[in-house]
Amino acid sequence: MAPRPRTAQALESRRSRGTQSYRCRVCRGIHPLRKCKRFQKLSAEKRLRAVLINKYCSNCLAHQHSEGTCRSQDGCKKCGGSHHTLLHMHEERAPERTPQPTASSSRPSRKPVQPTRSHPRHSARSASSSSSPIRVAIERPHPEVSAPSTSVATLVRQKTVHILPTAIVVVDTGSCTFETAAMIDPCMAVSSIDRSLAAAFRLPFTRLGDDEVCSATLRSRTGNFKLEVVLKLDPSLKIRTPIRALSDSTRAKFGDIRLADEQFHRPATISLVLGADVFAKLIQPGFLKLEDGLPVAQSTVFGWTVSGAVLES
């Protein structure tokens, strides 16, 4: 039986489906993502962001299925994790070689010597049977100094209240938006979000090695700023700031600037931290120091953040 001839429309439809299947969502070329030159030139962090934003499978970089239904058995060739090699971000460091001690070596060991306490009876017995010059020192031990009842940190907290820089941001999930408080912290390498908050926002996440990550769009409440960000899921990210409420007079000192968080002086729990990976895109020129004993203000794309120590009587 001779095969049925294919119509021009059927051939065109099949060709169109094939073209769309390999349409790169990064550069719009006709090729798989793993062969995209623009994608390969990106850093590992930006590659991951492109994969999450464009809804590619993080295991095989296909876009016709999700990671949960991926049939590929190939993992990362660098660490063996369940992600594509192009998304590997943690470079393995060669183990440090510990130098072997030699007779001529005079460099002290890095390990601190832990002081040992001798039992009083043992010390007296050793002193009586030894003629060493240190005998008198052993027979006359130094009096023990009792630990102070109040630490320095406690004294500082009694007079000052520390404020961490926070901003109210708009989280756009693609289907809906939420407003939440976020802390801007350049000391955190990767921006992170509490798992429960990500679940409440219904942010889709994927596993990258031992970590779980999700993506979202951050927007400013007043301007046109928006930023695609990859967030690491943290099982218990809850930061309390400040530890106690500040006076209204302190809040009134910053009444002439547009604040990123109008309630910065009220205690709140923060479950979203914007770290060093996006810090440079958030900070704007502008620094304000009013007077001693007050926190400082920094201009950002979300408004002015307030942080530092507040001296209150």
Salt bridges, closest charged atoms under 4 A:
GLU12 OE1 - ARG15 NH1 2.81
GLU91 OE2 - LYS78 NZ 3.94
ASP172 OD2 - ARG219 NE 3.04
ASP194 OD1 - LYS238 NZ 3.31
ASP211 OD2 - HIS90 NE2 3.87
ASP211 OD1 - LYS232 NZ 3.92
GLU212 OE1 - ARG195 NH2 2.16
GLU212 OE2 - ARG207 NH2 2.89
ASP248 OD1 - ARG266 NH2 2.86
GLU262 OE1 - ARG221 NH2 3.24
GLU291 OE1 - LYS253 NZ 3.74
ASP292 OD1 - LYS289 NZ 3.72
